[in-house]
Amino acid sequence: MGRTAGTPNKITTEIRSKLENLIDGLINSIQIEELNNTQKLKLLQIALQYTLPRLQASIISNDVEDLPLFIEDI
């Protein structure tokens, strides 16, 4: 029998915690002052992907009724 619904996965929780600790350590060890402008921009580009919400694609519908070009008087 597997785990019951709603119970967090123990392995996933452990891995996530270890990855968070690793990332925190790496971020704290980066010497931003030693990076050139290109490296700073790349770091900013990567960081923004994880901090700003992504915009969803919007679909523009052109539901315009086709009207006759010329109107005939009858």
OpenMM code with the backbone's topology and positions (N, CA, C; nanometers):
from openmm import Vec3, app, unit

residues = "MET GLY ARG THR ALA GLY THR PRO ASN LYS ILE THR THR GLU ILE ARG SER LYS LEU GLU ASN LEU ILE ASP GLY LEU ILE ASN SER ILE GLN ILE GLU GLU LEU ASN ASN THR GLN LYS LEU LYS LEU LEU GLN ILE ALA LEU GLN TYR THR LEU PRO ARG LEU GLN ALA SER ILE ILE SER ASN ASP VAL GLU ASP LEU PRO LEU PHE ILE GLU ASP ILE".split()
positions = [
    Vec3(0.0846, -0.1176, 0.0000),
    Vec3(0.0000, 0.0000, 0.0000),
    Vec3(0.0892, 0.1241, 0.0000),
    Vec3(0.0563, 0.2200, -0.0824),
    Vec3(0.1331, 0.3437, -0.0938),
    Vec3(0.0950, 0.4433, 0.0145),
    Vec3(0.1463, 0.5606, 0.0013),
    Vec3(0.1145, 0.6634, 0.1001),
    Vec3(-0.0261, 0.7168, 0.0743),
    Vec3(-0.0872, 0.7672, 0.1774),
    Vec3(-0.2238, 0.8175, 0.1644),
    Vec3(-0.2229, 0.9531, 0.0949),
    Vec3(-0.3358, 0.9868, 0.0380),
    Vec3(-0.3476, 1.1136, -0.0347),
    Vec3(-0.3236, 1.2306, 0.0594),
    Vec3(-0.2454, 1.3276, 0.0135),
    Vec3(-0.2180, 1.4466, 0.0923),
    Vec3(-0.0915, 1.4375, 0.1752),
    Vec3(-0.0335, 1.3188, 0.1857),
    Vec3(0.0906, 1.3021, 0.2613),
    Vec3(0.2067, 1.3445, 0.1726),
    Vec3(0.2924, 1.4354, 0.2198),
    Vec3(0.4038, 1.4804, 0.1357),
    Vec3(0.5033, 1.3676, 0.1108),
    Vec3(0.5640, 1.3698, -0.0077),
    Vec3(0.6641, 1.2719, -0.0451),
    Vec3(0.7922, 1.3028, 0.0317),
    Vec3(0.8404, 1.2071, 0.1112),
    Vec3(0.9553, 1.2287, 0.1984),
    Vec3(1.0825, 1.2553, 0.1183),
    Vec3(1.1038, 1.1786, 0.0119),
    Vec3(1.2262, 1.1939, -0.0684),
    Vec3(1.2268, 1.3295, -0.1381),
    Vec3(1.1138, 1.3690, -0.1936),
    Vec3(1.1059, 1.4988, -0.2610),
    Vec3(1.1340, 1.6119, -0.1632),
    Vec3(1.0817, 1.6024, -0.0433),
    Vec3(1.1036, 1.7051, 0.0583),
    Vec3(1.2508, 1.7138, 0.0960),
    Vec3(1.3163, 1.5982, 0.1121),
    Vec3(1.4585, 1.5962, 0.1478),
    Vec3(1.5441, 1.6551, 0.0364),
    Vec3(1.5151, 1.6165, -0.0865),
    Vec3(1.5930, 1.6661, -0.2006),
    Vec3(1.5744, 1.8161, -0.2155),
    Vec3(1.4511, 1.8624, -0.2027),
    Vec3(1.4239, 2.0061, -0.2141),
    Vec3(1.5000, 2.0839, -0.1074),
    Vec3(1.5031, 2.0320, 0.0134),
    Vec3(1.5732, 2.0985, 0.1225),
    Vec3(1.7237, 2.1045, 0.0952),
    Vec3(1.7811, 1.9943, 0.0477),
    Vec3(1.9241, 1.9914, 0.0175),
    Vec3(1.9582, 2.0863, -0.0974),
    Vec3(1.8731, 2.0905, -0.1994),
    Vec3(1.8966, 2.1819, -0.3116),
    Vec3(1.8874, 2.3276, -0.2663),
    Vec3(1.7919, 2.3601, -0.1802),
    Vec3(1.7794, 2.4966, -0.1297),
    Vec3(1.9044, 2.5376, -0.0533),
    Vec3(1.9568, 2.4471, 0.0293),
    Vec3(2.0794, 2.4766, 0.1043),
    Vec3(2.1980, 2.4970, 0.0109),
    Vec3(2.2081, 2.4132, -0.0913),
    Vec3(2.3169, 2.4251, -0.1884),
    Vec3(2.3088, 2.5574, -0.2641),
    Vec3(2.1888, 2.5918, -0.3100),
    Vec3(2.1703, 2.7158, -0.3857),
    Vec3(2.1995, 2.8375, -0.2983),
    Vec3(2.1516, 2.8337, -0.1728),
    Vec3(2.1789, 2.9455, -0.0817),
    Vec3(2.3283, 2.9652, -0.0620),
    Vec3(2.4010, 2.8552, -0.0458),
    Vec3(2.5458, 2.8641, -0.0289),
    Vec3(2.6148, 2.9190, -0.1517),
    Vec3(2.5705, 2.8753, -0.2692),
    Vec3(2.6305, 2.9248, -0.3935),
    Vec3(2.6028, 3.0729, -0.4140),
    Vec3(2.4804, 3.1138, -0.3868),
    Vec3(2.4448, 3.2547, -0.4048),
    Vec3(2.5241, 3.3433, -0.3098),
    Vec3(2.5410, 3.2978, -0.1867),
    Vec3(2.6166, 3.3768, -0.0892),
    Vec3(2.7650, 3.3838, -0.1232),
    Vec3(2.8161, 3.2873, -0.1999),
    Vec3(2.9588, 3.2860, -0.2322),
    Vec3(2.9926, 3.3656, -0.3582),
    Vec3(2.8915, 3.4106, -0.4328),
    Vec3(2.9172, 3.4859, -0.5562),
    Vec3(2.9685, 3.6257, -0.5207),
    Vec3(3.0802, 3.6607, -0.5785),
    Vec3(3.1366, 3.7950, -0.5592),
    Vec3(3.0912, 3.8820, -0.6759),
    Vec3(2.9800, 3.9512, -0.6585),
    Vec3(2.9206, 4.0290, -0.7666),
    Vec3(3.0148, 4.1388, -0.8143),
    Vec3(3.0937, 4.1940, -0.7236),
    Vec3(3.1852, 4.3016, -0.7608),
    Vec3(3.2901, 4.2542, -0.8613),
    Vec3(3.3197, 4.1251, -0.8627),
    Vec3(3.4219, 4.0717, -0.9527),
    Vec3(3.3670, 4.0335, -1.0896),
    Vec3(3.2353, 4.0394, -1.1077),
    Vec3(3.1748, 4.0036, -1.2360),
    Vec3(3.1809, 4.1221, -1.3318),
    Vec3(3.1959, 4.0912, -1.4608),
    Vec3(3.1889, 4.1990, -1.5591),
    Vec3(3.0414, 4.2251, -1.5915),
    Vec3(3.0144, 4.3274, -1.6704),
    Vec3(2.8754, 4.3657, -1.6986),
    Vec3(2.7970, 4.2558, -1.7677),
    Vec3(2.8609, 4.1829, -1.8587),
    Vec3(2.7929, 4.0744, -1.9293),
    Vec3(2.7513, 3.9654, -1.8311),
    Vec3(2.8395, 3.9312, -1.7397),
    Vec3(2.8082, 3.8285, -1.6406),
    Vec3(2.6990, 3.8753, -1.5450),
    Vec3(2.7005, 4.0022, -1.5091),
    Vec3(2.5964, 4.0562, -1.4215),
    Vec3(2.4602, 4.0507, -1.4896),
    Vec3(2.4554, 4.0867, -1.6188),
    Vec3(2.3293, 4.0825, -1.6926),
    Vec3(2.2783, 3.9396, -1.7056),
    Vec3(2.3660, 3.8449, -1.7294),
    Vec3(2.3267, 3.7047, -1.7412),
    Vec3(2.2724, 3.6540, -1.6079),
    Vec3(2.3375, 3.6905, -1.4984),
    Vec3(2.2908, 3.6523, -1.3654),
    Vec3(2.1525, 3.7115, -1.3386),
    Vec3(2.1332, 3.8369, -1.3745),
    Vec3(2.0040, 3.9022, -1.3581),
    Vec3(1.8971, 3.8336, -1.4423),
    Vec3(1.9314, 3.7994, -1.5653),
    Vec3(1.8379, 3.7335, -1.6555),
    Vec3(1.7918, 3.5994, -1.5974),
    Vec3(1.8846, 3.5226, -1.5446),
    Vec3(1.8500, 3.3931, -1.4877),
    Vec3(1.7669, 3.4102, -1.3611),
    Vec3(1.8052, 3.5039, -1.2759),
    Vec3(1.7342, 3.5237, -1.1494),
    Vec3(1.5913, 3.5714, -1.1716),
    Vec3(1.5708, 3.6571, -1.2716),
    Vec3(1.4366, 3.7099, -1.2964),
    Vec3(1.3395, 3.6009, -1.3405),
    Vec3(1.3899, 3.4967, -1.4047),
    Vec3(1.3027, 3.3870, -1.4469),
    Vec3(1.2367, 3.3191, -1.3277),
    Vec3(1.3034, 3.3226, -1.2139),
    Vec3(1.2513, 3.2540, -1.0964),
    Vec3(1.1832, 3.3482, -0.9980),
    Vec3(1.1890, 3.4773, -1.0228),
    Vec3(1.1288, 3.5710, -0.9284),
    Vec3(1.0049, 3.6401, -0.9834),
    Vec3(1.0023, 3.6681, -1.1117),
    Vec3(0.8870, 3.7349, -1.1710),
    Vec3(0.7905, 3.6322, -1.2292),
    Vec3(0.6614, 3.6533, -1.2150),
    Vec3(0.5663, 3.5603, -1.2763),
    Vec3(0.5727, 3.5712, -1.4287),
    Vec3(0.5564, 3.4584, -1.4919),
    Vec3(0.5589, 3.4588, -1.6383),
    Vec3(0.4261, 3.5079, -1.6930),
    Vec3(0.4339, 3.5806, -1.8017),
    Vec3(0.3128, 3.6304, -1.8654),
    Vec3(0.2545, 3.5205, -1.9532),
    Vec3(0.1247, 3.5060, -1.9469),
    Vec3(0.0591, 3.4082, -2.0318),
    Vec3(0.0344, 3.4687, -2.1685),
    Vec3(0.0405, 3.3843, -2.2684),
    Vec3(0.0118, 3.4304, -2.4031),
    Vec3(-0.1351, 3.4680, -2.4121),
    Vec3(-0.1616, 3.5812, -2.4729),
    Vec3(-0.3001, 3.6225, -2.4888),
    Vec3(-0.3406, 3.6023, -2.6337),
    Vec3(-0.4609, 3.5552, -2.6503),
    Vec3(-0.5138, 3.5295, -2.7841),
    Vec3(-0.6066, 3.6444, -2.8200),
    Vec3(-0.5760, 3.7065, -2.9304),
    Vec3(-0.6590, 3.8166, -2.9779),
    Vec3(-0.7533, 3.7606, -3.0833),
    Vec3(-0.8799, 3.7726, -3.0572),
    Vec3(-0.9763, 3.7209, -3.1536),
    Vec3(-1.0329, 3.8365, -3.2349),
    Vec3(-1.0387, 3.8154, -3.3608),
    Vec3(-1.0948, 3.9141, -3.4521),
    Vec3(-1.2297, 3.8630, -3.5003),
    Vec3(-1.3262, 3.8614, -3.4124),
    Vec3(-1.4597, 3.8146, -3.4474),
    Vec3(-1.5389, 3.9303, -3.5080),
    Vec3(-1.5052, 3.9626, -3.6296),
    Vec3(-1.5727, 4.0717, -3.6996),
    Vec3(-1.6608, 4.0100, -3.8064),
    Vec3(-1.7845, 4.0518, -3.8071),
    Vec3(-1.8784, 3.9997, -3.9061),
    Vec3(-1.8436, 4.0558, -4.0436),
    Vec3(-1.8390, 3.9673, -4.1428),
    Vec3(-1.8122, 4.0118, -4.2791),
    Vec3(-1.9343, 4.0850, -4.3327),
    Vec3(-1.9155, 4.2108, -4.3669),
    Vec3(-2.0235, 4.2921, -4.4237),
    Vec3(-1.9954, 4.3131, -4.5707),
    Vec3(-2.1003, 4.3287, -4.6494),
    Vec3(-2.0796, 4.3537, -4.7923),
    Vec3(-2.0088, 4.4861, -4.8151),
    Vec3(-1.9281, 4.4901, -4.9184),
    Vec3(-1.8527, 4.6099, -4.9495),
    Vec3(-1.9446, 4.7204, -5.0014),
    Vec3(-2.0397, 4.6810, -5.0828),
    Vec3(-2.1345, 4.7781, -5.1382),
    Vec3(-2.2746, 4.7399, -5.0962),
    Vec3(-2.3545, 4.8393, -5.0617),
    Vec3(-2.4921, 4.8157, -5.0229),
    Vec3(-2.5805, 4.8562, -5.1419),
    Vec3(-2.6630, 4.7614, -5.1842),
    Vec3(-2.7506, 4.7881, -5.2990),
    Vec3(-2.8850, 4.8371, -5.2500),
    Vec3(-2.9358, 4.9432, -5.3133),
    Vec3(-3.0693, 4.9908, -5.2829),
    Vec3(-3.1671, 4.9143, -5.3711),
    Vec3(-3.2649, 4.8573, -5.3050),
    Vec3(-3.3652, 4.7803, -5.3815),
    Vec3(-3.4946, 4.8547, -5.3854),
] * unit.nanometer
topology = app.Topology()
chain = topology.addChain("A")
for resn in residues:
    res = topology.addResidue(resn, chain)
    for name in ("N", "CA", "C"):
        topology.addAtom(name, app.Element.getBySymbol(name[0]), res)
